[in-house]
Amino acid sequence: MGDRWEEDGGPAFPSSVERPGDEGSREVISYKGMSLRDWFAGQALAGILACPADYAGAKGFDGRVARAYEYADAMLKQREVGHE
């Protein structure tokens, strides 16, 4: 497989904070946030849990979570196709 960026879509909500450092300098602290794959999976899981009867074949909660990541992976794949 490719590097981590290719596998998880990179950070979904990166941010940085600037604060005063030593002797009047500025320090930048960066936060990567969750991966885009996790964000997509969370959104898919919300939809899956909103309509549990539609996912009765997914074995319990673990099955529904696995299905959410399948949707997330499909969304990441589609992003690649859309950029070619």
C-alpha positions as CSV (number, residue, x, y, z in Angstrom):
1,M,0.0,0.0,0.0
2,G,1.0,3.6,-0.3
3,D,2.0,5.9,2.5
4,R,-0.3,6.9,5.4
5,W,-1.5,10.0,3.6
6,E,-2.8,7.9,0.7
7,E,-4.4,5.4,3.0
8,D,-6.4,7.7,5.3
9,G,-6.8,10.8,3.1
10,G,-4.6,13.0,5.3
11,P,-5.8,15.2,8.2
12,A,-9.5,16.3,8.1
13,F,-9.2,19.3,10.4
14,P,-5.6,20.4,10.7
15,S,-5.0,23.6,12.7
16,S,-2.2,25.5,14.2
17,V,-1.9,27.9,17.2
18,E,0.7,30.6,17.5
19,R,1.8,31.6,20.9
20,P,4.6,33.8,22.4
21,G,7.9,32.0,22.7
22,D,11.2,32.9,24.4
23,E,12.7,36.3,24.0
24,G,9.8,37.8,22.0
25,S,9.8,35.0,19.4
26,R,6.6,33.2,18.2
27,E,6.0,29.5,18.5
28,V,3.6,27.6,16.2
29,I,2.0,24.5,17.5
30,S,0.3,22.3,14.8
31,Y,-2.4,19.8,15.4
32,K,-3.2,17.2,12.7
33,G,-6.7,16.4,13.9
34,M,-8.5,13.2,12.8
35,S,-7.9,11.5,9.5
36,L,-10.3,12.2,6.6
37,R,-11.0,8.4,6.6
38,D,-12.1,8.5,10.3
39,W,-14.2,11.6,9.5
40,F,-15.9,9.9,6.6
41,A,-16.5,6.7,8.6
42,G,-18.0,8.7,11.5
43,Q,-20.4,10.4,9.1
44,A,-21.3,7.1,7.5
45,L,-21.8,5.5,10.9
46,A,-24.3,8.3,11.9
47,G,-26.3,7.4,8.8
48,I,-26.1,3.7,9.5
49,L,-27.3,4.1,13.1
50,A,-30.1,6.4,12.0
51,C,-31.6,3.6,9.9
52,P,-30.6,0.4,11.8
53,A,-33.2,-1.8,10.0
54,D,-31.4,-1.2,6.7
55,Y,-28.2,-2.7,8.2
56,A,-29.7,-5.7,10.0
57,G,-27.3,-8.0,8.1
58,A,-24.3,-6.2,9.6
59,K,-23.5,-8.3,12.7
60,G,-24.0,-6.1,15.7
61,F,-22.3,-2.8,16.3
62,D,-18.9,-4.1,15.1
63,G,-20.4,-5.0,11.8
64,R,-22.0,-1.6,11.4
65,V,-18.7,0.1,12.2
66,A,-16.9,-2.1,9.7
67,R,-19.5,-1.1,7.1
68,A,-18.9,2.5,7.9
69,Y,-15.2,2.1,7.2
70,E,-16.1,0.4,3.9
71,Y,-18.1,3.5,2.9
72,A,-15.2,5.7,4.0
73,D,-12.7,3.7,1.9
74,A,-15.1,4.0,-1.1
75,M,-15.3,7.7,-0.6
76,L,-11.5,8.0,-0.5
77,K,-11.2,5.9,-3.6
78,Q,-13.8,8.1,-5.4
79,R,-11.8,11.2,-4.5
80,E,-8.8,9.7,-6.3
81,V,-10.8,8.8,-9.4
82,G,-12.3,12.3,-9.4
83,H,-8.8,13.9,-9.5
84,E,-7.4,11.9,-12.4
